[in-house]
Amino acid sequence: MLFKETEIEGAWLVDLHRIGDERGYFARAWCAKEFEDHGISSKLTQANLSYSMQSGTLRGMHYQVEPNSEMKAVRCIRGALFDVIIDLRPESNTYKEWLGYELNEGNKSMLIVPEGCAHGFLTLQDDSEAFYLVSAGYNQESERGLRWDDPSFNIKWPFHPIEVSSKDRSWKNYE
């Protein structure tokens, strides 16, 4: 795996190291030792799949607080996503900063979302699927969210979402 540091402390963009031949290629998609070597939790408790029928579907901005804070490793396995992280860790040098990357079935990149960061994505194509590994299971009491259009962060989405759940529309702005 090829790890690239991002502008957010502890967030990584991970690309596949493809070993190819006439049949196609082989690549390691996850490795506990390589994650640990980069300071990323290798403790995984869930693998989640998110399918969106329509381009312009927004999911986010979600996170969980202690004691159920979670690291996410997100990959788009079909279609395309604009995947976003917001750093909500007051002690971080990148507190309140955001970043966004296109993840798609062609680049097969994975975005590592550190604990203490909000995460969400906007689908860029119909029939898009995200597959993500998480270090803590879902806990309703620890669940939090932010508005995707919160002016505190001024996220530059590629276009205005077409579909946002009522739950995601109900999140408050960050204070």
HUDA-V885650 format. One record per backbone hydrogen bond with DSSP energy under -1.0 kcal/mol. CO is the residue of the C=O (numbers start at 1). NH is the residue of the N-H. E is the energy in kcal/mol with one decimal. If there is no record, write none. Layout:
<<CO NH E> <CO NH E>>
This chain:
<<2 15 -2.8> <4 13 -2.6> <8 11 -2.2> <11 6 -1.5> <12 112 -3.1> <13 4 -2.4> <14 110 -2.6> <15 2 -3.2> <19 26 -1.9> <21 24 -1.2> <24 21 -2.3> <26 19 -2.9> <31 35 -2.4> <32 36 -2.8> <33 37 -2.6> <35 38 -1.0> <35 40 -2.8> <36 39 -1.8> <46 134 -2.4> <48 132 -2.8> <50 130 -2.7> <52 128 -2.0> <53 127 -1.6> <54 57 -1.1> <56 162 -2.5> <56 163 -1.9> <57 123 -2.6> <59 121 -2.6> <61 146 -2.1> <62 119 -2.3> <63 144 -2.8> <65 68 -2.1> <71 135 -1.8> <72 113 -3.5> <73 133 -2.1> <74 111 -2.6> <75 131 -3.4> <78 129 -2.6> <79 105 -2.1> <80 124 -2.8> <81 103 -2.3> <82 122 -1.9> <83 101 -2.2> <84 120 -1.9> <85 99 -1.9> <86 118 -2.4> <87 96 -3.2> <89 92 -2.2> <92 95 -1.3> <94 97 -2.3> <97 87 -2.7> <99 85 -2.3> <101 83 -3.0> <103 81 -3.0> <104 108 -2.2> <110 14 -3.5> <111 74 -2.7> <113 72 -2.3> <114 117 -1.3> <116 88 -1.6> <118 86 -2.1> <119 62 -3.1> <120 84 -3.2> <121 59 -2.9> <122 82 -2.6> <123 56 -2.5> <128 52 -2.8> <129 77 -1.9> <129 78 -1.3> <130 50 -2.9> <131 75 -2.5> <132 48 -3.6> <133 73 -2.4> <134 45 -2.8> <134 46 -1.5> <139 142 -1.1> <142 65 -2.1> <144 63 -1.9> <147 150 -1.3> <150 153 -1.7> <150 154 -1.6> <155 157 -1.2> <163 58 -3.2> <165 169 -2.1> <166 170 -1.2> <172 147 -1.0>>
